[in-house]
Amino acid sequence: MFSVCLCLRYQAKRILKYLKGTTNVGLWYPSKVSLNLVCYSDSDFAGCKLVRKSTSGAYHLLGSSLISWHSKKQACVALSTKEADCIAAGSCGAQSLWIKKQLSDCGLILYKIPLLCDNTSAINLTKNSMQHSSTKHIEIRHHFIRDHVNNGDCIIQFVASEKQIAYLFTKPLNKERFNFLWNELGIIDFKCVN
C-alpha cells in the first residue's frame, strides 16, 4: 500500500511539472487542409510492470489537424506484440468508425480510412482470415478490425517506425524524437511563434 501511494505521488508530481512547462503549448489548426481522416495506432508490449498489460495509443488526424487521441491500458494481457497491436488497432478502428459516422452526418463521406500500424504481423492478420497456430490464442473480439477491413471501411497500412506518431503514447523517447513527433501532430509553442 505504501509503495502504491509513493508511485501515485511521483506520477502526480510528474504531471504537474509537465503542465507547468507546457502552458504556452497548443494545437494548430490551419485553415486550408484536405479533409482526409488518417489514424495512427500502436501499443507497447506488457508495459505495465504490475499486471503486464499493454497500453494502446492512437491518434486521429483530419488532414494535418489532430482531432482525437487516446491512450489506454488494455483490458486483457496480450501474449504477443502481434496481439497487443491487434487490440490497439481494433480500438483505434472503432474510434475512426465513430468519427466517420460523425463526419457523414456533416456531409463528408469517407471511404477506406487508412489506419497506420508499424507491426507487419498485425497487418497481415487483418488481411488473412485463415486461423493459424500462432493466432488461435487471439480472442475473436480482437478480430473486429479484420471485419471492417474486409467491408472496406478502413485499410490497415504499414508506417515506418520513424513516422509512427503513436509512439508518443507507447514508447520512451529522447527529447529530439519527442519534439519531432509533436511537430508532426501540429502541436506548437505559441511563445516561440510570436
N, C-alpha and C positions, 0 to 999 in steps of 0.2 A: 504494500500500500504506500509506504514511504517513497519507494523508488518511482512509482507512478506519479505521485504528486510532484517530485523533483523534475520528472520528464515533462509534465504539463507546464510547470513553471518556466522551464527552459524554453519550451516552444512558445509560450506566451511572450517571453522577452524577445525572442527572435521575430515574432510577428510585429510587435510594437516597434522594434528597431527598423524593420522593413518599412512599415507605414510612415515612420518619421522621415526616412530617407527618400521616400517617393512622393512627397506632397506636390511636386511640380510635374509629375508624370501623368499622361493621359493618352487616350486613343485618338488617332487622327482619321477622320472620315473624309476623303477627298470627294469633290462633287461629281467629277466625271469618271466613273469607273464602269466596267462591264458588270452585269448582274448575273454572274455565274457563281453557283454555290460550289465550294471546294471544301472537303473535310480532311483533317489530319488525325490519325489515330495511332496510339502507341501504348505500351504497357511496360512496366518493369516486371521482373520475374521474382516472385517471393520476396518483394522488397520490405514487407513488414517483418521485422525481426521477432516480434512476439508470436504472431499466429501464422506467419509465412504466406500471407495472402498478397496477391499482386495489386498494383494500382493501375487503373486505366486513366488515360489522359486523352483529351480530344479538343480540337479547335475547329470552328466552322467559319469560313470566310465567304463573304458575298462580294465578289470582285476581289479587291485587295483589302477590304474592310472586315475587321473581326466583329462578328455578331453573336457568337455563342462559344462558350468553353466550359469544360468541366474536368475535374479530377476526382476520382472516387476509388476507394478501396473495393476490390471485387468481392462479391458475396461468397464465393467458394475458393478453395485452394486449387490453383491450376497445377497440373502435373508436368507441364512443359511450356516453353516460351511460345510454341505454336498455339496452345490452348489459351494462354494469357492474352495473346494478341487477337485471337478469335473473339474472346469475350469483350475485349476493348473495341474491336471493330463492330461487334453487334450493338453495343450501347451507343457508339458513335453513329451507326447507321440508323438506329431508332430515332435519335435526335435529328438527324438530317431529314428523315421522312416527315417528322413533325414540322420542321422548318419549311420543307417543300409544300406541305399542305397549307401552312400559313401564307406562303407566297402565292400559291394558286388562288387563295381567297382574295388576294390583292390584284389578281390578273396576270401574274408572272408564272408561266408554266415552265417547269424544268424537267428534263429527261436525263437519265443516266448520270446521276450525280457522282463525280469522282471522289472516292474515299481513298486517301493515300496512306499506305502502310509500308513499313520497311522490312517486314518479315515475309519472305517469299513462300515459306511453308504454309503460313496462314492464308496467303493469297491463293495458293494452289488448292487448299482445302475448300475454299469457297467456289472454285471452278470445277472441282471434281466431286461428283456425287457418290463415287464408289467408297464403300466403307473398308478401310484398311486396318490392319492390326495396330498401326501406330496412332490411329484416330478413334478407335472404338471406345476409348475411355472418355472422350469429349461428349458431354451431355447433348441431347437433342436440342435443348433450348438454346445452345450456343451456335447452332446451325441456322439461326434466324437470318443472319446476313446472307447465307447462301440462297435462300428463297428469294430475297429481294434482288440479288444479282441475277438470278435466273429470270425474274419477272421484268428485268430491265429498269428497275427503279434506281439502282446505283451500280457503279462499276468499281471494283477494287483494283487500284493500280499501285505499282511499286514506286516508292520515293527513296532516293538515296539518303543515307544517314545524315549527310551534311545538310540536306534540305528538310529534314524531319522537324517541323516546328513543335510537335507534341513532346519533344524531349524536354521542353521547359517544365513539364509536369512529372516526368518519369525518370529523368537521369540527372546525376550530379554533373554540373557544367562549370568550366572555368569562366572567368569574367568576360573574356573576348567572345567566346561562343554564346554566352548568355545574352550579351548586348547585340550580337548579330541576329539572333532569333527574335529578340524584342523588336528590332527594326523591321524584320520580316512581317511582324504582326501589325505594324503601324503604330506601335507604342513609342511616343516621343517625350522628351523632356522639354516642357514649354519654356523653361528658364533659358535653355540654350537657343531656342527659336527666336526670341525677341532681340 
